[in-house]
Amino acid sequence: MKAMAAIGCAFGPVLHGVNLYRTGPDSYVVANPTLDEYGDPVVPGATHVASICTDLWAYSIADFEHWKSRGGDPSKLGWSDTVVDVTSGVYQFTNHQGERGFEADSAETVIFAHVERIA
């Protein structure tokens, strides 16, 4: 995670079925949602903004403009790549895997990371 952060990419391990949810004006969570009685994913108090392809069992999130400045070509984005409009600034990612008491296999919504704008 530190090596990826050094090149401007947030990265963290997750399980299958995670998504990015907006929880406030400048805050988000990477979460595996609870399913409601109809089988639809629900993260209480949050709005779904992007699906995350978990073929690698991880998420990776980068600033779009920074990615382009390093040679990224938007015309080559794949089917699982999503661009999300967020407020410009510095975001802090707090990964919860490895914390005492963290349970990834819970029947409830599992939050793998909190994301918030700090500057």
N, C-alpha and C positions, 0 to 999 in steps of 0.2 A: 504494500500500500504506500509506503514511504517513497519507493522508487518511482511509482506512477505519479505521486503528488509532485515530485521534483520536476517532472516534465509537463505538469499542468493538467493532470487527469486524475479525478477522484475514482477510486477503485476499491471494491470490497466484496468478499465472498457472500453468497446468498443461496437460498434454495430455489427450486422451481416455482414459478408463479408469482414472482415479485413485480411490482409496478412502482411508478413514481406518482406520489400524491401531493397536491398543494394543501397545506394545513393553515396557511395564513398568507398575508401579502408577500412576504419574502421568506417563507419557510416551507419545507417539504419533508416528506419521509420516503424512504425506500422500504416498502412493506409487502409482506405476503398477507393478503386480506382474508378476513373471515367471509364465508359464503352465507348469504341470507337464505330464507326458506325456499327461494326460487332458484338457488344455485348461483346468484349474481354476487360478485365480489363487493365487499363493503368495508371501508375504513372509516369509522365514525368521525365526523367533523372534518372530513377531507374530501377533495375533489381529484378524481383520476386525471392525470395529465399526460402520462406516457406508459406504454408497456415496455418491459425490459426483456430482451432475449437472454435467456439464461443457459445457452448451450455451453458456456464456459463456467457455469455455476458462480457467476460474479456479475456485478454491474460495473460499468465504466462510464463516467460523465466528464465531458470536457467543454470548455468555453468554445462556442462555434467560431467566433472571430479569431481567437487564438489558434484554433485548429487550422483555419484557412490560412493564416499568416505563416504557418509552418508547412504549407504545401498541400493542405487538404483540399480536395476537389468536390464541391457539393453535388456535381453531376454524377459522382461515383458512389453516393450514399446508397446503401442496400435497403432491402425491404424491411429490415428490422431496426434501421437507424431512424431516430426521431429527433427533430429540432424543437426545443421548447423555448418559448419567449419568457424570459425572466428579467427582473430588474438588474441592471448592470451593477457590479460591485464584487466584493470578495465574499465568498461563501465558505463556511466551515462545515465539514462533514464529520459527524461523530458516529463511528461504527460501533455497534454494540456486541458483535460476536467476540467471544473471549471474556466478556464481563461475567463476573460471578452471578449466577442465577439466570443467565440468558438461556432460553429454551427455544430452539428453532422449530421444533416439531409440535408446537402448541396448537390446540384447536381454536384458539383465539387469534386475532390479528397479531402478526409478528413484525415488529419494526426493526429492520436490520441497520438502518442509519437515519439519523436526523440531519437535516441540511438547513442552515439558516444564513442569511446575509448578515455579515458582521461589520462591513465597511463599504 
